[in-house]
């Protein structure tokens, strides 16, 4: 069987070893919790004047549901962006391996363009260029709210990295499996669908989870452009409470705790799956 386009072999067991979520440890959460509690004690001590405004602790408790609603938007944006990135990234990765140069070259270009572009720049470009209202072919229209545009923007760099992970996982499958499938009269599409891709899933799950963790941690950047997620809501709450300096530490440490509690289990689960699906080389 002819070789795949631009073949090279990689260690699939190392596909996700570069991700920073591996550095997370439980002690980091304990330190973060201790800092959060210390900030509450300090801020409470600064606001015990009965004639003054409520303490930082009371202010945080009052605005906590508002911040949590924003955090739910972070989670929704991350899940939707990851779904879009997965669909587009897997397709783009397979297009990179096409034997037709007119297909593989544009797929390679798109992959490396978004893979090597700053996320914040992509966010600004999408937010400014995508119109607020899209005209549909049937005569209707679709409103592209800011959070939807931000979600699509976040999906683009993740799509590019998932494209490269998909391509790497496919080319890491031993060539003998392609040759065996060809000897059994499988077409290239059948070989890819029934033999190669099922094996790639195990190899790609750990880096896929790592990229989701990175995506979830990147969603607060949307607050720069006015999306009212957790960080945006926290900033609005502090402004409504008088923009007092003693509010900064407890509010932002509370945000750090929210994301840590959500991301850290994903990090643990990723390491467990990596050990379970480790590829022998």
C-alpha positions, 0 to 999 in steps of 0.5 A, spaced: 500 500 500 502 506 498 505 511 504 500 516 507 502 523 505 508 526 509 508 520 513 513 520 519 512 516 526 511 519 533 510 516 540 503 516 541 504 515 548 507 522 548 502 526 544 499 529 551 506 530 555 507 537 553 500 539 557 501 544 563 495 540 567 500 535 569 503 540 574 497 540 578 497 537 584 492 537 590 497 541 595 496 547 590 488 547 591 490 546 599 494 552 598 489 556 594 484 555 599 488 557 605 489 564 601 482 564 599 480 564 607 486 568 609 483 574 604 476 573 607 479 574 614 483 580 612 478 583 608 473 582 614 477 585 619 478 591 614 470 592 614 468 591 621 466 598 622 458 598 623 457 605 620 461 603 614 459 598 608 458 591 608 464 586 609 468 583 604 465 576 606 458 579 606 459 582 599 462 576 596 456 571 599 451 576 597 454 576 590 456 569 589 449 566 586 451 572 580 458 569 579 456 562 579 451 564 574 457 567 570 461 560 571 455 556 568 456 560 562 464 559 562 462 551 562 457 552 557 462 556 552 467 551 553 463 544 552 460 547 546 467 550 543 470 543 544 464 540 541 465 544 535 473 544 535 472 536 535 468 535 529 472 540 525 479 538 528 478 531 526 475 532 519 481 537 518 486 532 521 484 527 516 484 532 510 491 533 512 493 526 510 489 526 503 493 524 497 490 529 493 495 535 494 489 540 493 486 538 499 492 536 504 495 543 503 489 547 505 488 543 511 495 543 513 495 551 512 489 552 516 491 547 521 498 551 522 495 558 522 490 557 527 495 553 531 500 558 531 496 564 532 494 567 539 488 566 542 486 573 544 488 575 537 483 570 534 478 572 539 478 580 537 478 578 530 472 573 530 468 578 535 469 584 530 468 581 523 463 576 525 456 580 524 451 581 530 445 578 525 446 573 520 441 572 514 439 565 513 438 563 506 430 562 507 429 569 509 430 569 516 436 571 521 440 568 526 442 573 532 450 572 533 450 574 541 457 576 544 458 569 547 456 565 541 462 569 537 467 568 543 465 560 543 466 560 536 473 564 536 475 559 542 474 553 538 478 555 532 485 554 536 483 548 539 480 545 532 487 546 529 491 542 535 486 537 535 487 536 527 494 535 529 493 530 534 488 526 529 493 526 524 499 524 529 494 518 532 493 516 525 500 516 522 502 512 529 498 506 527 503 501 524 503 501 517 502 493 517 495 494 519 494 498 512 497 493 508 493 487 512 486 491 510 488 492 503 490 484 502 483 483 505 480 488 500 478 493 504 478 500 501 482 506 504 475 509 507 473 502 510 480 501 513 480 508 516 473 507 519 473 500 521 480 499 523 485 505 524 480 510 527 478 506 533 485 505 535 486 512 534 480 514 539 484 511 545 491 515 543 487 521 542 483 521 549 488 524 554 490 530 549 483 531 548 482 532 555 488 536 556 485 541 551 479 541 554 482 543 560 486 549 557 479 551 553 475 551 560 481 556 563 481 560 557 474 562 557 475 568 562 478 572 556 471 573 553 470 578 559 475 583 555 470 584 550 464 584 555 461 577 555 458 576 562 461 570 564 464 569 571 470 574 571 465 579 568 460 578 573 465 578 578 468 585 576 460 588 575 459 585 582 465 589 585 463 595 581 456 595 584 459 594 591 463 600 591 469 598 587 473 597 594 480 595 594 479 589 600 474 586 595 479 584 590 483 578 593 477 574 596 473 575 589 478 573 584 481 567 589 474 565 589 474 565 581 481 561 582 477 556 586 471 555 582 476 553 576 481 549 580 475 545 583 472 544 576 479 543 572 483 539 577 479 532 577 479 533 569 487 533 570 487 526 575 482 523 570 487 524 564 493 521 568 489 515 569 487 514 562 494 516 560 496 510 564 491 505 562 492 507 554 499 507 554 502 505 548 508 501 548 514 503 543 
